[in-house]
Amino acid sequence: MNVTLSSLSLPAKTLPTITSISEFPNNPKALILERCKTIKDINQIHTHVIKTGLTLNPSVVENLLESTAIVLPGSSMDYALAIFNQIQEPQTEAYNILIRGFNLNRNPEKSILLFKQMKENRVEPDKFTFSCILKSCSKLHGLKEGEQVQGQILKSGFGSYGFVQNTLIHMYANCGKIDIARRVFDEMPERGVVTWNSMFAGYTASSYWEQVIELFQEMLKSDVGFDVVTMISVLTACGRLGNLELGEWLSDYIVENGLTGNLNLITSLIDMYAKCGKIDVARSLFDKLPRRDVVAWSAMISGYSQASRCREALDLFQEMQMENVEPNEITMVSVLSSCAVMGAFEIGKWCHFFVKRKRIKLTVTLGTALMDFYAKCGSIQNSLDVFKKMPVKNVLSWTVLIRGLASNGEGRKALDYFSQMRTRNIEPNDVTFIGVLSACSHAGLINEGREFFVSMNRDYGIEPRIEHYGCMVDILGRGGFIKEAYQFIKNMPMEPNAIIWRTLLASCKVHKNVEMGEESLRQLVKLEPAHSGDYILLSYVYASVGRFEDATRIRGEMREKGIKKTPGCSSIEIEGGLHEFFAEDSAHPKSVEIYDAVEKMMKRIKSAGYVPDVAEARLDAEEDEKELSISHHSEKLAIAFGLIKTSPGTTIRITKNLRVCSDCHNATKTISKVFNREIVVRDRNRFHHFKDGSCSCNDYW
């Protein structure tokens, strides 16, 4: 941090001239602090002080300064500076008050500049000065200045004061020097609860959760009792580590000691239970709160989001709005995460509008959450727009963009951004390379994929994980190199999981490779014998080459083993409400209208050249029922609902829990052309952007 004295602006506000000295009440401090509620009050008392000549009394002026800079910080700081400038030779106490005022006013730069001015004017700082200025260094992450202040503390002999050492611990921890903070802590001869809490705060700020727990165990062995602040730090660590046992021990302590009325403490308890997987216990505590602030709401919404109970997260968010509790950044991040999972595009867009309207700072965390939401709702251009507006980006921001572009069919553009990322000297991580390899897969860049797979270890020292091997199997399989993909699996340094074999099986369906498809299923049955999708995929492989008897046989094996097909479910968001559809389902209140729209839709696309693929129909359907069966797949029901409920030209966004079948894929391509609609479908594997009769996946998914 580079600051100069010239950047400290001390306005020379014109003040009344001293005229005379007269009697002032016996307790001027009490009078000043009692009466100074507004700037107008300060001005009146200040005028009285000047008229009576009491500006020559340091105690009176300093108390007036305290009222202005500390009791009424913010807009009154200019007035405080004007009062300070009228003091002929301000002493330590006056400097201390103004430094504290700047800190309270979130202006630590001016605190440090005033401290430098204090030294230049040969005014000696005291222990309170050093404590305040260390807080300024901490707020600015000014390690260099903090180290210089520590040197002055040692020279001045104030290093033994506990509260000075506490702020020193906090400064080093906040500046990322947690080891030095711990050394200061360990060297202290006496450590009260505030000192322990300073160390807890340091570990918490650095996300050193294991050390928080270890320090608490050490504290329990000492003769120092813990307090509410301690428990909040430890409960936070329990949540991050999933340490339910210690969390419940603290919960019992809170109940036994009558601390259940402390909102901050119970909110930490809610957060701990939610992060430890006890979401219903967390909700029970939340519901019992007599008053719920934004932190409590955010903790509960975040808990639902992290537990993948996203619908409940969004329901609670709507409840929060009805209670007129204004969300903060943490709330927004959790809600956006749930919107991304649910495909709740309109709710997420409202969140973005709220962020802009309230001028909430677009931090790395919030910006990345917005990017991820848009990318996972198939609105990749909006994701790019957010990325470009973010003032600060980290490796996660770049990774989210690269993966988002890849999954939305923009593989080459994803690789362009990876190149830009490297040009800016941002080191990729293992997750970045999953995005890069995925981009190669979606763009059909086989040779580039091979090169990146080798490069990640050779050039970046990143050991490929099983996810990277899975991407390579997809790259090879997509390119038709089925046997090479199989050999690649056999040569893996770790045992292939079900996802690896399932990726190969999906490639076999596209390239109609029965032999490798059968081998893939044999391996899958060993790993996940009850997974219905694997049997269905092989049945499609058989059907694609005309082996319908084998397709029927494999479905029969499913029935014999009691394996039930996971029902396909497609959802669409209309006017902020999510509507779910299952194949041949009539549960929706508008089902009659929807099925009528489906019938008309199918007639129009048939006239445009669409030919139903009855191989995708239920195998137990009669021959004359197969065409009707596939016309009632969940995607088609959701699209028909979108057509009748949205205005012409509106993009239709569908989320499906399973892989889109070939017939629905072909039908949706034709629908996009006939109805002049862009249709975005997010299935289990990727995004499909249908427009003008074609799809972004180039018919490989």
N, C-alpha and C positions, 0 to 999 in steps of 0.2 A: 504494500500500500504506500503510494507516494503522495504526501500532502505537504503543502507549504502554508506559511503563516498568512500569505496574501489571500488564500481561499477562505479564511475565516472573516465573515462580514459582520462587523459590529456597528449597526446603524447609529448615527449621531442624532437621535430624536431630540427635538427641542423640548426642554423641560422648564417649568417655572423657576425663577431665580429665588435664592434664599433671601428672606427679608428680616426675620427676627427669631429669637429663641424664647419659648415659653414652656409652661408646665405641661407634661404629658402624663397620662395615667400610669399608675405604678407598675402594671404588667403589660407593656406595649406588645410583647409577642402574642399573648393570649388575645388581645384586642384585634391585632392585625390578622391573625389566623382565623379568628371567629368571624370577622366582618368581610374578609376578602373572598367573596363567592363568585364575583364576576370581574371583568376588566374595569367596568365602571366603578366598582367598589375600590379596586386598587388605585385607580386614578384619584378618587376622592381622598383616600387616606394618604396617598403620596403627596397630594397638594397640601394637606394638613401638616405632614411631616416637614415639607419644605418651608411652609410659612412659619412654623414654630422653630425652625433651625435645627431640627433633630437629625438632619442629614449628617451632622457631625458626630452623631452617636452611632458607632459601628453596629451595636446590637439591634437598634431599631432598623437601620438600613438593611442589615443582613436578613432580618425577619421579614421585611417587606420583599426583599429579593426572593426569599424562600417561598413566600405566598405566590409570587408571580411565576417563578420558574418551575416549582415542584407541585404546589397545590393546584395551580391552573396552568399546566404545561400546554404546549401546542401553539395556539394563536397568540398566547401571551409572551412567547419567548423574545419577540422583538422589544417588548416593553421591558422585560428583564434585562436585556442587553443594554437598553438605554439607561436603566437605573445603575447597572454595573459601571457604565462609562462615566457616570457622574461621581463615582467614588474616587477621591483623589489618589489614595494608595490602598487599593483592595488587598486584604490579607487572605490567609489560607482559607478561612471559613467561607468567604465570598466566592472564591474560586471553586471550592468544593460544591457549593450550591448550584453554580452555573453548570459545572461538569455533570452533576446529577441530572439537571434539567435537560441538557442535551441528550443524555442517555435515554431519559424517559420520553423525549421527543423523537426518538429513533434517528438521532443525528450524531452517532459516535465519532464521526470524522471531526466535527467541531469540538467535541470533548478533548480529543487528542491535540488539536491545534491550540486550544486554550491551555492545556497542560504545558505545552512547549512555551507558550507566552509566559506562563507562570514562572517557569524555570529561568527564562530570559530576564524577567523582572526581579530575579533573586528572591522570590517568595518561596519559602520552604514548604514542601508538601508534607502532610501528616499521614497517619495510617488510613484515614478515611479517603484521602485523595488517592492513595495507591489502590485501594479496593475499588473505587469508582473507575479509575482509569484502566485497570485490568479488565473490568466489565466492558469498557469501550473496545479494547483490543480483541476481546472475545467475540463481540458482536461483528467486528470487521474481519475476523479471522486474521488479525494482524500479528502474526507470530514474531516477526522481527521487532516490532514495537513492544510486544509483550516481554520479550527477552531483555530488551533494554530497560524496561520498567522494573523487572525483577532484579537487575543489577543495581538499580538505584535503591530499591527496597533494602537489599542487603547492606549497602553502604550507609543507609539512614538508620539501620537498626530496628526496622519494623517487621523483619522476617519472622519473628516468633509469635506474632498476633494470629490467632486462629482464623478470624474472618478474612484476613489478608491472604493466608495460605489457602483458604477455601476458594477464593476468587482466582488464585493462581492455578489451582487444580482445574477449575472450570475453564480458564483461558487456554491452558495447554490441551485439554481434552477437546475443546471446541475447535482448536487449530489442527486437530489430527495427531497430536503428539501424546497419545494416551499412555505410552510407556513413561514419559517424563512426568505426566500427571500422577501416575501411580508411584513414582519414586518420591515425589513431594509428599504424597499421602503416607507412604511407608516411613518417611523420615520424621514425621510429626510426633513429638513425644506424647501429646494428648489429642485424642480425636473424639469430638462430640458427634451427636447424630447429624448435625449440619455438615460436618466434614465427610462423614460416610455418604451422606446424600449427594454431596458434590461429586464424589467418585462414582456413585451409581449413575448420576446424570451424565458423566463423561463416558462411561461404558455404553449407556443407552444411546447417546448421540452418535457413537461409532458403531452401533449395532453389534457390540460384543456381548451377546446374550449369555453365553456360557460363563463369562467372567462376572456378570451380574449375579448369577446364581451362586458361584463360588464365593464371591465377596459377601453375599448374604449369609452363607453358611459360616463364614469366618466371623461375621458380625454377631451371629447367634451365640458363638463361643465366647465373645467378649462381654464386658459388663455394661455395654452401651445398649440401651433399648431402642427399638426401631419405631418409626412413626408412620403417619399416613403417606407422606412423600416417599418414604422407603418402600412401602407396600405397593404403591403405584408403579415404581420402577421394576420391582420384582415380578409383579403380576404381568407387566408388559413382556418381560423376558420369558415367563412361563408360557405365555401365548405363542411367542415366536418359536420356542423350542418344543412345544407340545408337552410341557411338564405339568400334566394334570394333577399329579400327586401333591406337589408343593402348592399349586394353585388352590386346590381344595383345602389344604391345611390353612392357608391364609384366609380362605373363605370362612372356615370355622372360627378362626381367630376374630375376624371382623364381626361375626354374629355374636360371639361370646362377650365381646368387649363393647357392644352397643354402638358400633360404627356404621350401621346400615343407613344412617341418615346422610352420610357424606356422599354427595352426588358424584364427585370425581373418582372416589374410591370404588363405588359400585359400577360406574362406567368402565373402569379398568377391569373389574371382575367380569362384566358382561363380555368385554373384548377377549379376555383370557378364555372363558368358556367357549365362546364362538370359535376361536382359533384352535382350540383343543378338540373340536368336533362335537362339543356338547351344545349345539345350537338351540335346542329346545329349553335347556336350563338357562341359557343366556336370555332367551325371549321371555321366560318366566320372570327373571329379575327385571328386565326392561319394562314389562307390563306393570310391575309393582312400584315403579318409580313415581313419586308424587309430582315430580317436575322433571321434564326431559328437555335438556338443552341440545344444541346442534351436535355436540360431541357424542352424547348418548345415542341420538338417532343415527349418526354416522357409524358408530361402532356396531350397532345392530344390523344396519344395511350392509356394511362391509362383511359382517359375519355370514349373512345369507349368501352374499356374492361369492365369498371364498369357499363356502360349502356347496357351491353349484346349485343353490336353491334360488335361482335368479328370478323366477316369477314372484316369489315371496319378497325378494329384495325390491322389485319394482312396485309391488303392492304397498309395501311399507313406505316407500318413497312418496307415493301418492297420498298416503295417510299423513306423512310429515308435512306435505304441502297444505293439506286441509287444516292442520294445526297451526299454519302460518309460521312455521319455523324455517328460516332462510338457510338453505344448504351452503356449505363451504366447499373448498377444494377437495377435501377428503371425501365428502359425500358424492361430489360429482364424479370422482375417479371410480368409486364403487358402482355407482349407477350406470356409468358408461360401460364398465366391464360387464355388467349384467345385460345391458342393451346389446352389446356385441355378441354375447352367447345366444340370446333370444332372437336376435335379428330385429329388435325393436327400434326401427329406424326413426320413426317420428318422435319417440320419447328422447332418443339420443340427440336428435337435431334440436329439440327444445332445450336440452342441457347446454348445447353449444351456444344457442341464442342467449341463454341466461348468463353464461360466462362472458359473452361479449357485452351484453347490456349492463352487467354489474362491473365490467372492466376488471374481472378477476385476472390476475397475472397468469400468463400462459407459461407456467413452469415446465420443466422437462417432464415431470410426472403427469401433470394434467394434459399437456400437449401430446404426449405419447399415448395416453389413454384415449384421447379424441381420435388420433390417427388409427389406433387399433380398432376402435368402434367403427369408423367409416370403412376401413379395409374389410372388416368382417361382415359388413352389411353390403359389400359389393360396390361401394361408392368410392372407388380408388382415387378419383380426381380430387374429391374433398379431402381425402387423407393426405394427398400431396400438397394441397393448399395449406393445410394446418402445418405440415412439416416445414414449408417454406417460410411461414410466419413465426415459427418458434425462434426466439432470440438465442437460446442455448439448446444444443442437441448433444446427446451422448450415444454410446454404442447401442443402447437399447432402442433409441429413436430410429437410428439407421436400420437396425435389424428388423423392427416392425415394418418399416417402409419396404425393405427388400422382400420380406416374406409376404407382405400384402400384395405387392406388385406381382410376385410369382403366382400366388393362389388365384389372382384375378386375371390370369392369362397374359400378363405383361412381363414375360421372362427376360426378354432382351433389355427392357428398360430397367428391370431389377439389377441386372449385371452392370448397366451403365452407372447406376447409383452406388453399387459396390466399388466400382472404379473411382468414383468421386470421393467416396468414404476413405479410400486408401490414400488418395491425393492429399486429403486433409489430415493425414497421419493419425486417423482414428483406428486403433487396433481392433480387428474383428474378433469375436469370441466363437465358441463352439456353436451357439445358437445361430449366429450370423451365417455360418457355413451351411446349416440346415436350409436356410432361406436361399443361399446361393445355389446349392445343389438342386433344390426344388425348382428354382428358376430354370436351370439347365434342363430339368426333366420336362417342365411344361412347355419350354421352347423347342424341345427336341434336339438340344445341343449335346450330343453324346460325347464327342471328343473333348469339348470344354469341361463337361462334367467329370470326365476321367482326370483331366489336368487339375481341376480344383480339389478333387479328392486327395490327390498326391500332395498338392501344394499346402494344404492345411497343416499337415505334419512337418513337411520339409521346410516350409518358409515361415510358419507361425508357431510351430511347436505344439499344435493342438492334436491330441490323440483322438482319432475318429471313434465316436460312440456308436452304439447299435443303430441310432436314428440316422447317422450318416451312411451306414451300410445299407439301410433301408432305402434311402434316396438313390443310391447307386443301383440297387436292384430295379427301382422304378425307372431310372434313366435307361438302363439296358433293355428292360422289358418293353418300355414304350417304343424303343427303336427297333423292336423285333428280334433282339439278340437274346432269345429265351434260353438257349443252352448255355451261353456265356453267363447269363444272370444266375442260372442254376449252379454253375461251377463256382461263380463268385461267392454264392451262399455257402457252398461246401468248404471253401477256403477261408471263411471268416475266422478270426482269432477267438471269437466267443460263440456260444450256442445261439443259433438264430431263434428269434421269438415268433409268435404267431403272426405279428404284423409283417415280418419279412416274407413268410410263406404266403400270406394273403395277398401281398403286393405282386408276387410272382403269379399267383392264381388269377388275379385280375388281368394281368398281361396275357395270360393264356386264353382268356375269354375273347379279348380283342383280336388276337392273332390265331385263334382257333387251333391251339396246340393241345390236343387231348392228352397226349402222353405226359407232358409236364404238369398239366392240370390235375391229372390223377395222382401224380407224385406229390404235388403240393397239398392236396386234400389228405393224403396218407399222413403227412407230417403234421398237418393242422389238427387232425383227430387225436394225435398223441398229446398235443399241447392244450387245445380247447375243444374237447369232444362235443360240447353242447352248443357250439356257435352255429346258429342256423344259416347265417349268410354264406358260409363256406360251401355248404351242400348246395345251396341255391346257385351260387356262382358256377360250380361244376356242372349243375344241370343245364345252365345257360350255355356252357361250353359244348356239351353234348348236343343241345338243341341247335346250336349254330352250325353244326356239321351234319344235321339231319338225323342224329341218333336219338330219336324221341323216346324209344323204349328205355334206353339208359337214363335219359333225363327223368322219366317217370320212376324208374327203379331207385334212383338216388333220392327222390322225394319220398318214396316208400320207406327207404331206410330211416329217414328222418322220423316218420310216423312211428315206426317200430321202436325206435330209441326214445320216443317221447319228446323229441326236439320240436319245439314250436317256432314258427317263423316270426321274427320280430315284426310287428305290424308297421307298415310305412306310414309316417305322419308328416304332413306338410302344413306349415303355418304361414299366415299372411297377416300383416298389420294394417288395419283400416281405421283411420281416425283415432289413433292411439290405443286401439283395442286389438289384442291378438286372437286370431281365429284359427283353430286347428281342424284339420280334415284327415280322416283315414279312408283307405280304399273302400269303395262301395258303402260309404257311411251315410246315414241319414239323420244323424243326431243334431245337426245344425238347425236352428230355428228357421232358416231360410232355405232348407234343403230342396223344397219343391221348385223354387225359383232358380236355385243353383243347377239342379239336374236339367231343367229346361234350357238354361244357358249352355250347359255342356253339350246337349244334343245339337243345338244350333251351331255351336263352335265347331264340333266335329264335322258337321255337314259342310261348313264353309272351307275347312282345311282339306277335306277330301276333294272338293272341287278344284282346289289349288294344287293337287298332286300328291297329297299325303296318303300313304298306304299303311294301314295298321299292321304291326308286327305281332301276330297272335302267339308267337313263341314266348312272348313275355306275359301271356295270360296265366291265370291259375291253372295248374296241371289237372286239377279235379273239375275244371269247368267243361261243360259239354261243348262240342265243336261249334254249335250255333250260338253259344253264349260267350265264346272267347273274345270276340271283337267288342261286345258290350262291356265285358269285364275290364279290359285294358282302358276303355274310354272313361272308366270310373276310378282310375288310379288317383291317389291323393293329390298329386301335383296338378292334374287336370281340373279337379274340383276347386283347388285353391286359385288357379289361374282364372277359371270361369267366374269365380266370386270376385276376383280383382277386376275383371272386365266390366262387370255390372255395377261395381261399387266405386269405381274411380273414373275420372273424366278422360276423354280421349287424349292420347299422347302421354299420359302419366306412366312413369316406369312402374312395373309390377315387380315386387320383391318377395320371393318365396324362400323359406328355409325348410329343408327336408332332413330327417334323421338318418336316412339310408342313402345309398348310392342311387342316382337317377337311372331308371331303366332305359334301354335303347329306344323303346317305342315312345316314351314320354319325351325323350331327348329329340327325336325326329319330329314329334308333334309340336313341341314348343318352338322349334326352329320355324316351322310353317306358320304357327300362330303369330310369331313376332312379325312376319312379313305380311300376312293377310290383314291383321288388325293394326299394323303400323305401331307396334309397341315394343319398347325395350323391356325384356324380361330378365331379371337377375335371379338365378337359382343357386342357393348355397346348399350343396349336399354334403355327405359325410367326408368327402375327399377334397373338394375344391369349389370354386365359383364357376358358374356358367353364365356368360353374358350373351344372351340371344338378341340378335338385331338383324333386321332385313334378311331373315332366312338362314343365318349362319350363327355359329357359336364360337366363343373365344377359345374353347378347348380344342378346336380343330378336330372334333369328333373322337378324341381320345381322352378317356377319364377313368 
